[in-house]
Amino acid sequence: MYKVWYWTMVDRDSEGRFIASIPDLVDVAAYGATERDALANVTQLAEEHVRALVERGQSAPRASRAAEMPSAIRSKEFGRALIPVEIGRASVRPSATHSAHH
């Protein structure tokens, strides 16, 4: 197995719930009563999302580096975390921008 580490943004809504979202995985977000719950829920959704992509023959989305994430903390942002998503090594292909051309 191979782990891809995705940045997760954690916000709080007006009702006090925590919302964890992964910018690299569009439409993957989850609520939780605590930050830890939101991160656990979004981690499970991310694994299911990436697994479904791989099963359809697509490669796992590339994870952004810390330098590629917005530097300013958004107004409702509570925090950020890195979460691991386990996938088969064959599912990870280098992107064209990272491969060497000879």
N, C-alpha and C positions, 0 to 999 in steps of 0.2 A: 504494500500500500504506500501511497504517496500523499503528503499533506500539502494543501494549498492554504495559505494564511490570508484571509480577507479582513480588511478594515471594516469595523462596524461602528456606526454612529448611534449614540443613545440619546434620545430626547425625552422630555416629559410633556404630557399633554395637560390641558387645563384641569382635568380631573385627577391629576397626580399619578396616572399610570405611566410606566416606562415603555418606550417604543424603540426597539433596536432595528436598524436597517443597514443593508449592505449596498453601498453605491455601485460596486462592481457586478452585483447580481440584481438587475432591475426587477422591481416588484417583489423583492424578498424582504419582508419586515414582519415583526412579531411584537405583541404586547406582553407585559408582565407586571405583577404587583411590585416587584423589586427590579433593580438593574440586573441582578443575577438571573432572575426568572426570564426577563426579556432576552438576555444573551443566550440562555439555554434553549429557549424556544426558537430564536432565529438561527442558532447553530443547527438544530434539527431540520428546519425548513431549508437551509442552505445545502445541507447534505442531500436531502431529497431532490432539490432543484438541480444540483450539479449531476447527481446520479442519473436523473431523467435525461439530461442533455447528452451525457456520455452514452447511455443506452440507445439514443437515437443516432449515434454516430458522430456527434459533435464533440469538440474538445472542451475542456473545462475553461471557463472565462479566466483571462489573465488577471491576477491580483495586482492592484495598484501598489506602488511603493509609497512609503510615508511622505516623501517629497512631492508626490502627485496629489496628495489629499489637500483640501482647502486648509490654508494656514490659520485663518481667522475662525475662532469658535463662533458658531451660529448662535443667535439669541436664545433659542430654546434648548440648545445642546447641553446635555448633562455630562457626557464623557465619550470616550472612544475606547475601543478594544480590538485586539486581533483575535480572530477565531479560526481554528483549524477545520478544514473540510477534507476528509480522507477519500481518495479516489485511487483507481488502479493506475500504475505508472504509465501504461500504454495510452492512457487517456490524456496525458499532458503532452502537448506538442509546443515546441518553442514558437513564439510569434515571429513574424517576418522581421520585426524591428530588432529582435534580439539574436537572430541567427547570423552567422558569419558567412560572407560571400567571398568566394575565391576566384 
